[in-house]
């Protein structure tokens, strides 16, 4: 692609590359390039408009903060640190407890997939009520 750009941006190389094209083909190429240039101008204008709107919103918020007697540091003090944001719920209480032959204690809240040790005990004839806490 670099060679293409070298040819496109160098006058004599471009002239040599397009010398076999007819005038109508050159006009088609020009029309396509004009279209690309126009779209780029529109995109740049839209980005500039968005940047201006953003600056205006920031200026409005700063004005409102000054009227309220607030500073940016006041906002930083009240916000939660990133590590504390998110879900801060309680853990579910354990409903069932089973101690296996080797003395290991297995706990289960009763939600989600049943652990294998509980499943094996139930298959062995025990009841889930036997393990209730």
RAVEN-V313492 format. One record per residue. N is the residue number from 0. SS is DSSP state (H for helix, E for strand, C for the rest). NEAR is the number of other ideal C-beta (glycine too) atoms within 12 Angstrom. D_FIRST is the distance of its C-alpha to the first C-alpha in Angstrom with 2 decimals. Layout:
N;SS;NEAR;D_FIRST
N;SS;NEAR;D_FIRST
This chain:
0;C;7;0.00
1;H;8;3.79
2;H;11;5.43
3;H;12;5.10
4;H;11;6.46
5;H;14;8.74
6;H;17;10.06
7;H;18;10.55
8;H;13;12.38
9;C;14;14.36
10;H;12;17.36
11;H;12;18.34
12;H;16;15.03
13;H;19;14.53
14;H;14;18.15
15;H;12;17.82
16;H;19;14.98
17;C;21;17.13
18;C;13;20.50
19;C;10;21.18
20;C;16;20.84
21;C;11;24.17
22;H;12;25.21
23;H;10;25.34
24;H;14;21.75
25;H;18;20.70
26;H;14;22.91
27;H;15;21.34
28;H;19;17.84
29;H;16;19.66
30;H;14;21.46
31;H;14;18.41
32;H;17;16.90
33;H;14;20.44
34;H;14;20.69
35;H;15;17.59
36;H;14;19.02
37;H;14;22.43
38;H;14;21.45
39;H;14;19.86
40;H;14;23.14
41;H;14;25.20
42;H;14;23.48
43;H;14;23.96
44;H;14;27.54
45;H;14;28.24
46;H;14;27.07
47;H;14;29.24
48;H;14;32.11
49;H;14;31.90
50;H;14;31.89
51;H;14;34.94
52;H;14;36.70
53;H;14;36.15
54;H;14;37.58
55;H;14;40.50
56;H;14;41.24
57;H;15;41.19
58;H;14;43.51
59;H;14;45.81
60;H;17;46.03
61;H;17;46.76
62;H;13;49.47
63;H;13;50.98
64;H;17;50.99
65;H;14;52.73
66;H;10;55.30
67;H;12;55.95
68;C;8;56.24
69;C;17;53.40
70;C;13;50.73
71;H;14;47.47
72;H;10;49.24
73;H;13;51.78
74;H;14;49.11
75;H;11;47.81
76;H;11;51.36
77;H;11;52.00
78;C;12;48.81
79;C;12;48.86
80;C;10;46.90
81;C;7;43.88
82;C;7;45.77
83;C;9;48.69
84;C;9;46.75
85;C;9;46.65
86;C;7;49.36
87;C;9;52.62
88;C;6;55.04
89;C;7;57.97
90;C;10;57.90
91;C;13;59.78
92;C;14;63.26
93;C;18;63.99
94;C;19;66.27
95;E;29;66.80
96;E;23;67.52
97;E;31;68.16
98;E;16;69.32
99;C;17;68.65
100;C;11;70.85
101;C;9;69.24
102;C;8;69.88
103;C;12;66.32
104;E;16;66.22
105;E;23;63.69
106;E;21;63.16
107;E;27;61.65
108;C;19;61.35
109;C;20;61.81
110;C;13;58.37
111;C;10;55.49
112;C;10;55.80
113;C;21;59.11
114;C;25;58.94
115;H;14;59.96
116;H;24;63.14
117;H;29;64.41
118;H;18;63.49
119;H;16;65.32
120;H;25;68.33
121;H;20;68.45
122;H;13;68.24
123;C;14;71.13
124;C;9;73.39
125;C;17;72.93
126;C;14;72.36
127;H;21;69.71
128;H;12;72.64
129;H;16;73.78
130;H;26;70.82
131;E;17;71.02
132;C;16;71.40
